[in-house]
């Protein structure tokens, strides 16, 4: 009768004692083989990337909104009636005329009784900057 080997010894008739050649642990004292929690890692990664992309998207959306408002104001001023060449850095006021068309004037809203739309300043890029009454600045 052939001598039996203990359970914790790796032996095969073809390869003999081959515990050191196996890709997995064969002894009781070997470290535990655990599979990595890839699903949780992916979920955290996806969450972080989505959060960052959402933040960038909201920032771009806000920039787009500001750009469109700036375009609309500039379009309104450039399509208004005025019979003078605006000077860079000067302040102008946009009004609604009696005929319903908008016109640009140097006269302030407190100096006469016209329907005032907004106050603007022409910058060096020929872009009309609207006066923000809350902050007291042109933007």
Buried (B, 14 or more C-beta within 10 A) or exposed (E): EEEEEEEEEBEEEEEEEEBEEEEEEEEEEEEEEEEEEEEEEEEEEEEEEEEEEEEEEEEEEEEEEEEEEBEEBBEBBEEBEBEEEBEEEEBBBBBBEEEEEBBBBEEEBEEEEBEBBBBBBBEEEEBBBBBEEEEEEBE
